[in-house]
Amino acid sequence: MTGAIRVFDGVVQSSFLRVVETAGGDDASASGSRIRVGTASWTDPTLLRSGWYPAGVTDAAGRLRHYASKFSVVEADAPYYAIPAPAVAEAWVDRTSASFAFNVKAHALLTGHRTDPARLPGAVRRLLGEVACRQATVDRADVGPEAMLAVREAFGAFIKPLRASGRLGTLLFQYPRWFVPGDRADATLDAIRDEFADTPIAVEFRNALWAEPIAFREATARLRALQMVFVGVDAPRGIVSAMPPVDAVTNPQVAILRLHGRNVEAWDARHTTAANRFNYRYGDDELEREVAPRARRLADEAAQVHVIFNNCHEDDGVRNAARLSELVATLPAC
């Protein structure tokens, strides 16, 4: 099966590109057990208030244990905002089974976003100038190369326990909308591979230009050469800052599908919390007819598929994840 990109009214609606000719593993017929389903947070404040966690489960250890009893993968987004100490990762390992996987979102500075300098590790803040420390937010240019090296070292130390225990699924680099195809982007991806050698890396683009046929083919070829994972998404359609639903398996070990919801009005609006932006619950028809088949096609190509619901508004994500788990467990082979 070779997929083709289909374009309607100038927008790519759907596609599946066979980038890798053979999937990892011995089973040519993928099963639902190879599709891990989870959410992009287990601690979002709106989720904690939703009533999804049982009464009495109120501490960090209990919440993660309960979440891990329901799902086999989670995306940790907290490290995007502040780099935790390695002891935090060690605690995550202790609170989950050996088969549980953590996908970790790379820190904001590593993907070109701005961040609050007050939330940087002390070793990094000590390298910042006085002016940078007083700014509300800083970017890579503000902190300088020495501090950026300290950021990479701190992040590497944090994920080390996950790697050592075999619990790191992927390290997710989610780039901003201004990160567009070109030489600068190519050099950035090359540098990330050098800086995080031997680390499983996944890349999510947030500009529809990456889905243009030539750019898409070149980008997936580069990711394959770098052994990085292309992240397919579901998001509002026809918006420049959102990728259309294009998929590619660029690493035979794992494929990732991230589901952001389809709240068009909220996508580019300003919000006080991320939960407001991703306030959307997928209906059963959307999950059955669109999402589950995408996950199943990816499973035909990759040894594992991680489907991550990023619509972490109240219990929307966990309810959708539970339903999709049921669907992919019974979905017939393509």
C-alpha positions as CSV (number, residue, x, y, z in Angstrom):
1,M,0.0,0.0,0.0
2,T,1.4,3.4,-1.0
3,G,-0.5,6.4,0.2
4,A,-0.9,9.6,-1.7
5,I,-1.4,13.2,-0.6
6,R,-4.8,14.4,-1.5
7,V,-5.4,18.2,-1.7
8,F,-8.8,19.9,-1.7
9,D,-9.3,23.6,-1.8
10,G,-5.5,24.0,-1.3
11,V,-5.5,22.1,2.0
12,V,-4.2,18.6,2.5
13,Q,-7.1,16.6,3.9
14,S,-5.5,13.2,4.5
15,S,-2.7,11.0,3.5
16,F,-0.5,8.1,4.4
17,L,3.0,8.0,3.1
18,R,4.9,4.8,3.2
19,V,8.3,6.1,4.2
20,V,9.6,2.9,5.8
21,E,9.1,-0.2,3.6
22,T,9.0,-2.8,6.4
23,A,8.0,-2.4,10.1
24,G,10.0,-3.7,13.0
25,G,8.9,-6.9,14.7
26,D,7.9,-10.3,13.3
27,D,4.2,-9.9,13.1
28,A,3.1,-8.5,9.8
29,S,-0.4,-8.1,11.1
30,A,-0.4,-5.4,13.8
31,S,-2.6,-5.9,16.8
32,G,-4.3,-3.5,19.1
33,S,-1.8,-4.3,21.9
34,R,0.9,-2.6,19.8
35,I,-1.0,0.6,19.9
36,R,-0.5,2.4,23.2
37,V,-3.0,5.1,24.0
38,G,-2.7,7.8,26.6
39,T,-2.9,11.6,27.3
40,A,-0.5,14.5,27.3
41,S,-0.9,15.1,31.1
42,W,-2.1,13.3,34.2
43,T,-2.0,16.4,36.4
44,D,-3.8,19.1,34.5
45,P,-5.8,21.2,37.1
46,T,-9.0,20.8,35.2
47,L,-8.6,17.0,35.1
48,L,-7.9,16.9,38.8
49,R,-11.2,18.8,39.4
50,S,-13.2,16.6,36.9
51,G,-13.8,13.7,39.3
52,W,-11.9,11.2,37.1
53,Y,-9.5,10.3,39.9
54,P,-11.2,8.2,42.6
55,A,-11.9,9.8,46.0
56,G,-8.9,9.6,48.2
57,V,-6.4,9.7,45.3
58,T,-5.0,13.1,46.0
59,D,-1.3,12.9,46.0
60,A,1.2,12.8,43.1
61,A,2.2,9.2,43.7
62,G,-1.4,8.0,43.8
63,R,-2.5,9.9,40.7
64,L,0.3,8.5,38.6
65,R,-0.3,5.0,39.8
66,H,-4.0,5.3,39.0
67,Y,-3.3,6.7,35.6
68,A,-0.8,4.0,34.8
69,S,-3.4,1.3,35.8
70,K,-5.6,2.6,33.0
71,F,-3.1,3.4,30.2
72,S,0.3,2.3,29.1
73,V,1.8,5.6,28.0
74,V,1.7,9.2,29.0
75,E,3.3,12.4,27.7
76,A,5.0,14.4,30.4
77,D,4.5,18.1,29.4
78,A,5.7,19.6,32.7
79,P,9.4,19.5,31.6
80,Y,8.5,21.9,28.8
81,Y,7.9,24.6,31.4
82,A,10.5,23.7,34.0
83,I,13.2,21.0,34.0
84,P,12.6,18.7,37.0
85,A,15.4,17.1,39.0
86,P,16.4,13.6,38.2
87,A,14.7,12.4,41.4
88,V,11.4,13.3,39.9
89,A,12.0,10.9,37.0
90,E,13.2,8.3,39.5
91,A,9.9,8.6,41.3
92,W,8.0,8.2,38.1
93,V,9.8,4.9,37.4
94,D,9.1,3.6,40.9
95,R,5.4,4.4,40.6
96,T,4.7,2.6,37.3
97,S,5.2,-0.8,35.9
98,A,8.2,-1.9,33.8
99,S,6.0,-1.8,30.6
100,F,4.9,1.8,31.1
101,A,6.3,4.4,28.8
102,F,6.9,8.2,29.2
103,N,7.1,10.5,26.3
104,V,8.8,13.7,27.5
105,K,8.2,17.1,26.0
106,A,11.5,19.0,25.4
107,H,12.0,22.2,27.3
108,A,10.8,25.4,25.7
109,L,14.3,26.7,25.1
110,L,15.3,23.6,23.3
111,T,12.6,24.1,20.7
112,G,13.0,27.9,20.2
113,H,10.1,29.0,22.5
114,R,10.4,31.6,25.2
115,T,10.3,30.7,28.9
116,D,10.1,32.3,32.3
117,P,13.7,32.6,33.6
118,A,12.6,32.2,37.1
119,R,11.6,28.6,36.3
120,L,15.1,27.7,34.9
121,P,17.4,25.5,37.0
122,G,19.6,27.5,39.4
123,A,22.8,26.5,37.5
124,V,21.3,28.0,34.4
125,R,20.1,31.2,36.1
126,R,23.5,31.8,37.5
127,L,24.8,32.0,33.9
128,L,22.3,34.6,32.8
129,G,23.0,38.3,32.8
130,E,21.2,40.6,35.3
131,V,19.0,42.0,32.5
132,A,17.9,38.5,31.3
133,C,17.0,37.5,34.9
134,R,14.7,40.5,35.2
135,Q,12.8,39.8,31.9
136,A,9.4,38.2,32.0
137,T,10.5,35.7,29.4
138,V,13.7,34.8,27.6
139,D,14.7,32.9,24.5
140,R,17.9,31.2,23.3
141,A,19.4,34.5,22.1
142,D,18.8,36.0,25.6
143,V,20.4,33.2,27.5
144,G,23.5,32.7,25.3
145,P,25.4,29.5,24.3
146,E,26.9,28.7,27.8
147,A,23.5,28.8,29.5
148,M,22.0,26.8,26.6
149,L,24.6,24.1,27.2
150,A,23.6,24.1,30.9
151,V,20.0,23.7,29.8
152,R,20.8,20.6,27.7
153,E,22.9,19.1,30.5
154,A,20.1,19.6,33.0
155,F,17.5,18.1,30.7
156,G,19.8,15.2,29.9
157,A,20.3,14.5,33.6
158,F,16.5,14.6,34.2
159,I,15.7,12.0,31.5
160,K,18.7,9.8,32.4
161,P,16.7,7.6,34.9
162,L,14.0,7.1,32.3
163,R,16.5,6.0,29.7
164,A,18.4,3.8,32.1
165,S,15.2,2.0,33.1
166,G,14.0,1.6,29.5
167,R,11.0,3.8,30.2
168,L,11.7,6.7,27.9
169,G,9.3,6.4,24.9
170,T,10.5,9.4,23.0
171,L,11.7,12.9,23.6
172,L,9.2,15.2,21.9
173,F,10.5,18.4,20.1
174,Q,7.4,20.4,19.3
175,Y,8.4,23.3,17.2
176,P,6.6,26.7,16.9
177,R,4.6,27.9,13.9
178,W,7.5,30.1,12.7
179,F,9.7,26.9,12.3
180,V,9.3,26.4,8.6
181,P,11.0,24.2,6.0
182,G,14.5,25.4,4.9
183,D,18.2,25.2,5.6
184,R,17.8,26.7,9.1
185,A,15.3,24.0,10.1
186,D,17.5,21.3,8.6
187,A,20.5,22.5,10.6
188,T,18.4,22.6,13.8
189,L,17.3,19.0,13.4
190,D,20.9,17.9,12.7
191,A,22.1,19.7,15.8
192,I,19.4,18.2,18.0
193,R,20.5,14.7,16.9
194,D,24.1,15.5,17.7
195,E,23.2,17.0,21.1
196,F,20.9,14.1,22.1
197,A,22.7,11.3,20.5
198,D,21.2,7.8,21.0
199,T,18.0,9.3,22.4
200,P,14.7,8.5,20.8
201,I,13.5,11.8,19.4
202,A,10.1,12.7,18.0
203,V,9.4,15.9,16.0
204,E,6.1,17.8,15.7
205,F,5.8,20.6,13.2
206,R,3.2,23.3,13.6
207,N,3.1,25.0,10.3
208,A,1.1,23.6,7.4
209,L,4.0,24.4,5.0
210,W,5.5,21.1,6.2
211,A,2.6,19.2,4.6
212,E,3.3,20.6,1.1
213,P,4.2,17.6,-1.0
214,I,7.9,18.4,-1.7
215,A,8.6,19.7,1.8
216,F,6.8,16.7,3.3
217,R,8.9,14.2,1.3
218,E,12.1,16.0,2.1
219,A,11.3,16.4,5.8
220,T,10.3,12.8,6.3
221,A,13.5,11.7,4.4
222,R,15.6,13.7,6.7
223,L,13.9,12.4,9.8
224,R,14.3,8.9,8.6
225,A,18.1,9.5,8.1
226,L,18.3,11.0,11.6
227,Q,16.3,8.1,13.0
228,M,13.7,10.6,14.3
229,V,10.0,10.0,14.6
230,F,7.6,12.2,12.6
231,V,4.6,13.1,14.7
232,G,1.2,13.1,12.9
233,V,-1.5,15.3,14.4
234,D,-5.2,15.8,14.5
235,A,-6.0,19.5,14.8
236,P,-8.4,22.1,13.4
237,R,-8.3,22.0,9.6
238,G,-7.3,24.8,7.2
239,I,-5.2,26.8,9.8
240,V,-1.6,27.8,9.0
241,S,-0.4,27.0,12.5
242,A,-1.8,23.5,12.5
243,M,-0.6,20.6,10.5
244,P,-3.2,18.7,8.4
245,P,-3.7,15.0,9.1
246,V,-0.6,13.6,7.2
247,D,1.2,10.6,8.6
248,A,4.6,9.0,7.9
249,V,6.6,6.3,9.7
250,T,10.2,7.5,9.7
251,N,11.4,5.2,12.4
252,P,10.3,1.5,12.3
253,Q,10.3,1.3,16.1
254,V,7.6,3.8,16.9
255,A,5.1,6.1,15.3
256,I,3.2,8.9,17.1
257,L,-0.2,10.4,16.6
258,R,-1.1,13.4,18.8
259,L,-4.7,14.6,19.0
260,H,-5.2,18.3,19.8
261,G,-8.9,18.5,19.3
262,R,-10.7,20.5,16.7
263,N,-11.6,23.7,18.5
264,V,-11.1,26.1,15.6
265,E,-12.1,29.3,17.5
266,A,-9.7,28.6,20.4
267,W,-6.7,27.4,18.4
268,D,-5.0,30.8,17.8
269,A,-6.7,32.7,20.6
270,R,-4.9,33.8,23.7
271,H,-5.7,31.7,26.8
272,T,-4.8,31.7,30.4
273,T,-4.4,27.9,30.4
274,A,-3.6,25.3,27.7
275,A,-6.7,23.4,28.7
276,N,-8.9,26.2,27.3
277,R,-7.2,26.0,23.9
278,F,-7.7,22.2,23.7
279,N,-11.3,22.2,24.9
280,Y,-12.7,19.6,22.7
281,R,-14.1,16.1,23.1
282,Y,-14.0,13.7,20.2
283,G,-17.2,12.0,19.4
284,D,-17.4,8.2,19.0
285,D,-17.9,8.6,15.2
286,E,-14.7,10.7,14.9
287,L,-12.7,8.1,16.9
288,E,-14.1,5.1,15.0
289,R,-14.0,6.5,11.5
290,E,-11.0,8.7,11.5
291,V,-8.6,8.3,14.5
292,A,-8.7,4.5,14.9
293,P,-8.0,3.8,11.2
294,R,-5.1,6.2,11.3
295,A,-3.6,4.4,14.3
296,R,-4.1,1.1,12.7
297,R,-2.4,2.0,9.5
298,L,0.6,3.3,11.5
299,A,0.7,0.0,13.3
300,D,1.0,-1.8,10.0
301,E,4.3,0.1,9.6
302,A,5.8,0.6,13.1
303,A,6.6,-1.8,15.9
304,Q,4.6,0.5,18.3
305,V,2.2,3.3,17.9
306,H,1.7,6.0,20.6
307,V,-1.6,7.8,20.4
308,I,-1.6,10.8,22.7
309,F,-4.7,12.9,23.4
310,N,-3.7,16.5,24.0
311,N,-7.3,17.6,24.6
312,C,-6.6,17.8,28.3
313,H,-9.6,19.8,29.3
314,E,-11.3,18.3,32.3
315,D,-11.7,14.5,31.6
316,D,-12.1,14.8,27.8
317,G,-8.6,13.4,27.0
318,V,-8.8,10.4,29.4
319,R,-12.4,9.5,28.3
320,N,-11.4,9.7,24.6
321,A,-8.2,7.7,25.3
322,A,-10.3,4.9,27.1
323,R,-12.7,4.7,24.2
324,L,-10.0,4.6,21.5
325,S,-8.2,1.8,23.5
326,E,-11.4,-0.2,23.1
327,L,-11.6,0.6,19.4
328,V,-8.0,-0.3,18.4
329,A,-8.2,-3.5,20.4
330,T,-11.1,-4.8,18.2
331,L,-10.3,-3.0,14.9
332,P,-10.0,-5.5,12.1
333,A,-6.8,-5.6,10.1
334,C,-6.6,-3.4,7.0
